[in-house]
Each structure stands twice: as C-alpha cells, then as structure tokens.
Amino acid sequence: MMQTAQRGRAAIEIPPALVFTTAVTCGVLAALALQLYLSSIGYHVVNVSEAALSAKALGPWWALAGLSCVASGATAAALSRLPLPWRRFRLLRWIAGAALVFGLAHLGHVAAAPEGVAPGSLLAASLGALVVATLMAMLGASLTVRR
C-alpha cells in the first residue's frame, strides 16, 4: 500500500529561476575548481600581461569560460528536464558528493600563488576570471533551461 502511494505522486516542477540560479552557481564553482587546478600545474590567470597571444597566457581564460558554460548548461538541462523527487541512487550521490569535497580540498591545498606577482594583480586577474566565468555560466544556463 505504501509503495503504490509513493508511485502515484506527481512530479514536482522546479521554478525556472531556481534552475537558472543553481546552474550558474554550479558553473562558477566548476570554473573556480578548474582555476585552482590550473594554478597548481603552472597555468595562472595572471600570466596575461606577459605574452598576450601565447597559449600559456590565454589558455586558462578559455578553459574557465568553456567549463563554466558547459557545466551550467548541463546542470540547467538536467534540473529542468528530470522530474523531482530523485529517490534513486541516493548512496551513489552521497559518495560522489564526498569525493567532490575531498577533491576540492586537495586542489585548495596544492594551489599556490606564482612567484614574483603582486597580490593586487593576482586578485584583479582572479576577479576578472570570476566575472568571465559568471557571464559564461549565465549564457550556458539561459540557453539550456526549459521554460
């Protein structure tokens, strides 16, 4: 009797504004994680002033913009098309969430500021990358959210 009552529930509709906000947040967080990873392997967003047309200078900017757009688009598409409640794979979601937290903690410990760069210029470049990632996340979410 209990199972038939749960199966008969209607899907819960998520408001498009909530889907958009969640997707933009996921896109920006993915871009921040990528920025930490890239800085840990030597690709910093502050390198733009050195050689404006080199792959080492512009590669992180393109990667941050692309990942934020794709991550927010995928999140918006999933949230606007898959009905709630999501009861399946609950344990798998918890394991994936824990792995994500531990991975981000590891990236945060590994990343360090480049040598010889003023803290103000590093802050300005990081904030600029955050603005670019936010704009691209908004674009990706607005293109894929179902209205």
C-alpha positions in Angstrom: 0.0 0.0 0.0 2.8 2.4 0.9 4.7 1.7 -2.4 1.6 2.5 -4.5 1.1 5.8 -2.7 4.7 6.8 -3.5 4.5 5.7 -7.1 1.4 7.8 -7.7 3.0 11.1 -6.7 3.2 13.7 -9.4 6.5 15.1 -10.4 7.4 18.3 -8.7 8.0 21.2 -11.0 11.1 23.3 -10.2 10.8 27.1 -11.0 13.0 28.3 -13.9 14.6 31.0 -11.7 15.8 28.3 -9.2 17.1 26.2 -12.0 18.9 29.1 -13.5 20.4 30.2 -10.2 21.6 26.7 -9.4 23.1 26.2 -12.8 25.0 29.5 -12.6 26.3 28.6 -9.2 27.5 25.1 -10.4 29.2 26.7 -13.4 31.0 29.2 -11.4 32.1 26.6 -8.8 33.4 24.4 -11.6 35.4 27.3 -13.0 36.9 28.1 -9.6 37.9 24.4 -9.2 39.5 24.5 -12.6 41.3 27.7 -11.8 42.7 26.1 -8.7 43.8 23.0 -10.6 45.4 25.1 -13.4 47.3 27.2 -11.0 48.6 24.1 -9.3 50.1 22.9 -12.6 51.6 26.3 -13.5 48.9 27.9 -15.6 47.8 31.1 -13.9 45.2 33.7 -15.0 47.6 36.5 -14.1 50.0 35.5 -17.0 48.1 37.5 -19.5 50.3 40.6 -19.0 53.4 38.6 -20.0 52.5 37.5 -23.5 49.0 38.3 -24.6 48.8 35.9 -27.5 50.5 32.8 -26.1 48.7 29.6 -25.2 50.0 29.7 -21.6 48.5 33.1 -21.1 45.1 32.7 -22.7 44.6 29.0 -22.2 43.3 29.3 -18.6 40.9 32.0 -19.6 39.4 30.0 -22.4 39.2 26.9 -20.3 37.5 28.7 -17.4 34.9 30.3 -19.8 34.2 27.0 -21.6 33.9 24.9 -18.5 31.6 27.3 -16.8 29.3 27.4 -19.8 29.2 23.7 -20.3 28.8 22.9 -16.5 26.0 25.4 -16.1 24.3 24.3 -19.3 24.4 20.6 -18.2 23.1 21.5 -14.8 20.3 23.6 -16.2 19.3 20.9 -18.7 19.3 18.2 -16.0 17.3 20.2 -13.5 14.7 21.4 -15.9 14.1 18.0 -17.6 14.4 15.5 -14.8 11.4 15.4 -12.5 11.7 15.5 -8.7 11.9 13.7 -6.3 15.1 11.9 -7.1 15.0 8.9 -4.8 17.2 6.6 -6.9 20.9 6.3 -6.4 20.9 8.1 -3.1 24.0 6.3 -1.8 25.8 6.9 -5.1 25.0 10.6 -4.9 26.4 10.8 -1.3 29.6 9.0 -2.4 30.0 11.4 -5.4 29.4 14.4 -3.2 32.0 13.2 -0.6 34.6 12.6 -3.4 33.9 16.1 -4.8 34.5 17.7 -1.4 37.7 15.8 -0.9 38.9 16.6 -4.4 38.3 20.3 -4.0 40.0 20.3 -0.6 43.1 18.7 -2.3 43.1 21.3 -5.0 42.9 24.1 -2.5 45.9 22.8 -0.6 48.0 22.3 -3.7 47.4 25.7 -5.4 49.8 28.5 -4.6 50.4 32.0 -5.9 53.0 32.4 -8.6 56.3 33.9 -7.5 57.1 37.5 -8.4 53.5 38.5 -8.8 52.0 41.3 -6.8 49.0 40.2 -4.7 46.9 43.0 -6.1 47.4 41.9 -9.7 46.6 38.3 -8.8 43.4 39.4 -7.1 42.4 41.5 -10.1 43.1 38.7 -12.5 41.2 36.2 -10.3 38.2 38.5 -10.0 38.3 39.1 -13.8 38.3 35.4 -14.4 35.3 35.0 -11.9 33.4 37.7 -13.9 34.1 35.9 -17.2 33.1 32.6 -15.7 29.8 34.0 -14.3 28.9 35.6 -17.6 29.6 32.4 -19.5 27.7 30.3 -16.8 24.7 32.7 -17.3 24.9 32.2 -21.0 25.1 28.4 -20.8 22.2 28.2 -18.3 20.0 30.5 -20.3 20.5 28.5 -23.5 19.6 25.2 -21.9 16.9 25.8 -19.3 13.5 24.6 -20.2 10.9 27.3 -19.8 
